[in-house]
Every structure is written in structure tokens, then in C-alpha cells.
């Protein structure tokens, strides 16, 4: 909940001028930072490849709690402010998802690519998706019908 909470503070009116930059940062930039960081840890720190990729996923997270105070102190243009705010909030949950993906991929490689283990992973992903979607739908319904007090939203 904490990882995804920041997205409730995003203002979609900021997107028209900066959407292309945000899309590039959270897709190409995030993947490049993950892979390059992992390779740097592997070659420079001599960590195992599996640990490097898991840590690389965690290290791409900047988080709004780090970026927002810096943006308040630095006087940057509104477009740069918007880009960095969106990047910090969106990559906050993406980094741990990269780390989990790497963990499971290396776990599958270690155990062998058996169909049973692969299906277990797919089933776990499907259950997590259904639970997450169901919880978000329930939360939206609770807000719509005013079951959640305004001060808790």
C-alpha cells in the first residue's frame, strides 16, 4: 500500500507537456539503469549475477520521500519538477517488481525450467493480480459510496 500510495497525489493535468519524457524515463531509462547497475555490481564489486540483478532493481528506486524535499529546495522549471515527481512516484513500485522478477528468474534457472515450477509462478502471479485488482475495485467502491472518511483518503 505504501509503494502505490504516492500515485494518488499525481496530477494528470501535468502530463500533456511532459508525457514523452516521463514514458522514456520509466521504461527505457528504468531498464537501462537496472541492467547497467546490475552489471556494474557484477563486474566491479564481483557480486554474483543473481544478487546483482536483484539489488539493481532495488537501486533504481528514488522514491517521492527523497525527490519531493529536493525539489522543494531546488528551483527548477515546472516541467522538470513534474518529470522528476512522476518518475519518483512511478518507479517506487517498479524497482521492487524488477527485483522480484530477477529473483524468480534466477530461482527458475537454479531449479531448472520445469513446467511445474513455471506454472506455480504463473498461478502466483495470477492470484496476486486478482487480489490486487479486487482490492483496488473494493477501495474505489468504498470511496464512491462514502464509506471511507475524507480525512483517511
C-alpha positions as CSV (number, residue, x, y, z in Angstrom):
1,X,0.0,0.0,0.0
2,X,2.8,2.4,0.8
3,X,4.5,1.8,-2.5
4,X,1.4,2.6,-4.5
5,X,0.1,5.4,-2.2
6,X,2.1,8.1,-3.9
7,X,0.2,7.7,-7.2
8,X,-2.9,9.2,-5.6
9,X,-1.0,12.6,-5.4
10,X,-0.3,12.7,-9.2
11,X,-1.9,15.4,-11.2
12,X,-2.8,14.2,-14.7
13,X,-3.1,17.8,-15.9
14,X,0.8,17.9,-15.8
15,X,1.1,15.1,-18.4
16,X,0.5,16.9,-21.8
17,X,3.8,18.7,-21.8
18,X,6.0,16.0,-20.3
19,X,4.4,12.7,-21.1
20,X,7.0,11.7,-23.6
21,X,9.9,12.3,-21.2
22,X,8.1,10.5,-18.4
23,X,7.4,7.5,-20.6
24,X,11.1,7.3,-21.7
25,X,12.4,7.6,-18.1
26,X,10.1,4.9,-16.7
27,X,10.6,2.4,-19.5
28,X,13.9,2.7,-21.3
29,X,15.6,4.6,-18.5
30,X,14.5,2.3,-15.8
31,X,15.5,-0.8,-17.7
32,X,18.9,0.7,-18.6
33,X,19.6,1.8,-15.0
34,X,18.6,-1.7,-13.8
35,X,20.8,-3.6,-16.2
36,X,23.8,-1.2,-16.1
37,X,23.6,-1.1,-12.3
38,X,23.5,-4.9,-12.1
39,X,26.4,-5.3,-14.5
40,X,28.4,-2.7,-12.5
41,X,27.8,-4.6,-9.3
42,X,28.7,-7.9,-11.1
43,X,32.0,-6.6,-12.7
44,X,33.2,-4.0,-10.2
45,X,32.0,-5.5,-6.8
46,X,32.3,-9.1,-8.0
47,X,28.8,-10.0,-6.7
48,X,27.0,-13.0,-8.1
49,X,24.9,-12.1,-11.2
50,X,21.7,-13.1,-9.4
51,X,22.3,-10.8,-6.4
52,X,23.4,-8.0,-8.8
53,X,20.2,-8.0,-10.7
54,X,18.0,-8.2,-7.5
55,X,20.0,-5.3,-6.0
56,X,19.9,-3.4,-9.3
57,X,16.1,-3.5,-9.2
58,X,16.1,-2.1,-5.7
59,X,18.6,0.7,-6.5
60,X,16.6,2.3,-9.3
61,X,14.0,3.4,-6.7
62,X,14.4,7.1,-5.9
63,X,11.0,7.4,-4.1
64,X,8.9,10.5,-3.6
65,X,10.2,10.9,0.0
66,X,13.7,11.6,-1.4
67,X,12.8,13.6,-4.5
68,X,10.0,15.8,-3.1
69,X,12.1,17.6,-0.5
70,X,14.9,18.1,-3.0
71,X,12.5,19.6,-5.5
72,X,11.2,22.0,-2.8
73,X,14.8,23.2,-2.2
74,X,15.9,23.4,-5.8
75,X,14.4,26.0,-8.0
76,X,13.7,24.1,-11.2
77,X,11.3,24.7,-14.1
78,X,7.8,23.3,-13.7
79,X,8.3,20.8,-16.5
80,X,11.4,19.3,-14.8
81,X,9.6,19.3,-11.5
82,X,6.7,17.4,-13.0
83,X,9.0,14.9,-14.7
84,X,11.0,14.1,-11.6
85,X,7.9,13.9,-9.4
86,X,6.2,11.4,-11.8
87,X,9.4,9.4,-12.1
88,X,9.9,9.1,-8.4
89,X,6.3,8.1,-7.7
90,X,6.0,5.6,-10.6
91,X,9.4,3.9,-10.2
92,X,8.8,3.5,-6.5
93,X,6.9,0.2,-7.0
94,X,8.6,-0.7,-10.3
95,X,12.0,-1.2,-8.8
96,X,10.9,-3.9,-6.3
97,X,9.0,-5.5,-9.1
98,X,12.2,-5.7,-11.2
99,X,14.0,-7.2,-8.2
100,X,11.3,-9.8,-7.7
101,X,11.3,-10.6,-11.4
102,X,15.1,-11.2,-11.3
103,X,14.8,-13.2,-8.1
104,X,12.2,-15.6,-9.7
105,X,14.1,-15.8,-13.0
106,X,17.3,-16.9,-11.2
107,X,15.3,-19.2,-9.0
108,X,13.8,-20.9,-12.0
109,X,17.3,-21.1,-13.6
110,X,18.6,-22.7,-10.4
111,X,15.8,-25.2,-10.1
112,X,15.6,-25.9,-13.8
113,X,12.8,-24.7,-16.2
114,X,10.4,-27.4,-15.1
115,X,6.8,-26.9,-16.2
116,X,5.5,-27.3,-12.7
117,X,7.6,-24.5,-11.3
118,X,6.8,-22.2,-14.2
119,X,3.1,-22.9,-13.7
120,X,3.4,-22.2,-10.0
121,X,4.9,-18.9,-10.8
122,X,2.2,-18.1,-13.3
123,X,-0.5,-19.1,-10.8
124,X,1.1,-17.0,-8.1
125,X,1.2,-14.0,-10.4
126,X,-2.5,-14.6,-11.4
127,X,-3.6,-14.8,-7.8
128,X,-1.7,-11.6,-6.9
129,X,-3.2,-9.8,-9.9
130,X,-6.7,-10.9,-9.0
131,X,-6.3,-9.9,-5.3
132,X,-4.7,-6.6,-6.2
133,X,-7.4,-5.8,-8.8
134,X,-10.2,-6.9,-6.4
135,X,-8.7,-4.8,-3.5
136,X,-8.5,-1.7,-5.8
137,X,-12.0,-2.2,-7.0
138,X,-13.3,-2.6,-3.4
139,X,-11.4,0.5,-2.3
140,X,-12.8,2.5,-5.3
141,X,-16.3,1.3,-4.4
142,X,-15.8,2.3,-0.7
143,X,-14.7,5.8,-1.7
144,X,-17.5,6.2,-4.2
145,X,-20.2,5.4,-1.7
146,X,-18.5,7.4,1.1
147,X,-17.6,4.5,3.4
148,X,-14.1,5.9,3.8
149,X,-14.0,9.2,5.7
150,X,-12.5,12.1,3.9
151,X,-9.6,12.5,6.3
152,X,-8.5,8.9,5.7
153,X,-8.4,9.2,1.9
